[in-house]
Amino acid sequence: MRAKDVSFTEEVVPFDFESGNPAFRTFSPSMKVPVLRHGDLTVWDSLAIMEYVADLYPERGFWPEDLKARALARAISAEMHSGFTGLRGACPMNFRKPAGHLDVSDDVRADVARILNIWRQCIETSGGPFLFGDFTIADAMYAPVVSRLATYQLTSDPVADQYGNAMRGTEAWQEWEAAALKETWIVPVDEV
Ligand SMILES: N[C@@H](CCC(=O)N[C@@H](CS)C(=O)NCC(=O)O)C(=O)O
């Protein structure tokens, strides 16, 4: 939404990974975040939120304009949403962790290889700098991976540098990272 200049206010509610933060019950039917509130509507789940906002602002290019590109963007977004559990489990997103190489298992390496293939194919086809040319929901879905690859130094593939630099060049990324660096809490299960 920041990348597409859709204004919203953000309310941060800290996790409690030991016993669950009971405050989540007051705003999230699934007890998970993110949650979007728009008037009397509550939408939970990241992909459902992005689809809703894309429907609200059809002129802002949340999805690629071309039908086939849009189908592919949805496919790779869904693949991220429901997959890559090896990488996501072993390498939690952690902007404040100093970068350093992490030895990872074969399933994490396979996830990284698959993601790099997706990025390479999409950027070759679209011409970049983002997966489908301009920034879309698919890039929002893969932004956390850009952070993870850098933190744990999981690849030296040039496509990761190229795509990572495009991502880091956006104001939305810079605001996101700056806000993350200001956070003070530590989540022990996410410190690997
Ligand atoms: N598929 C959901 C996943 C939501 C999810 O797992 N959120 C985690 C944080 S990334 C959460 O709220 N965890 C809180 C808890 O489990 O207590 C989405 O993409 O929105």
The ligand as a MOL file (V3000), in Angstrom:
LIG
                    3D

  0  0  0     0  0            999 V3000
M  V30 BEGIN CTAB
M  V30 COUNTS 20 19 0 0 0
M  V30 BEGIN ATOM
M  V30 1 N -1.4190 -16.7360 5.9970 0
M  V30 2 C -1.4260 -15.6950 6.9220 0
M  V30 3 C -0.3900 -15.9690 7.9720 0
M  V30 4 C -0.5530 -15.0660 9.1160 0
M  V30 5 C 0.4430 -15.3940 10.1980 0
M  V30 6 O 0.8840 -16.5280 10.3600 0
M  V30 7 N 0.7750 -14.3860 10.9810 0
M  V30 8 C 1.6950 -14.5860 12.0800 0
M  V30 9 C 2.8290 -13.5860 11.9940 0
M  V30 10 S 3.7100 -13.7270 10.5000 0
M  V30 11 C 0.9730 -14.2990 13.3730 0
M  V30 12 O 0.1230 -13.4390 13.4400 0
M  V30 13 N 1.3020 -15.0180 14.4350 0
M  V30 14 C 0.7610 -14.7410 15.7200 0
M  V30 15 C 0.5020 -15.9710 16.4920 0
M  V30 16 O 0.5630 -17.0380 15.8750 0
M  V30 17 O 0.2570 -15.8100 17.6870 0
M  V30 18 C -1.1450 -14.3450 6.2180 0
M  V30 19 O -0.3520 -14.3470 5.2810 0
M  V30 20 O -1.7230 -13.3530 6.6110 0
M  V30 END ATOM
M  V30 BEGIN BOND
M  V30 1 1 1 2
M  V30 2 1 2 3
M  V30 3 1 2 18
M  V30 4 1 3 4
M  V30 5 1 4 5
M  V30 6 2 5 6
M  V30 7 1 5 7
M  V30 8 1 7 8
M  V30 9 1 8 9
M  V30 10 1 8 11
M  V30 11 1 9 10
M  V30 12 2 11 12
M  V30 13 1 11 13
M  V30 14 1 13 14
M  V30 15 1 14 15
M  V30 16 2 15 16
M  V30 17 1 15 17
M  V30 18 2 18 19
M  V30 19 1 18 20
M  V30 END BOND
M  V30 END CTAB
M  END
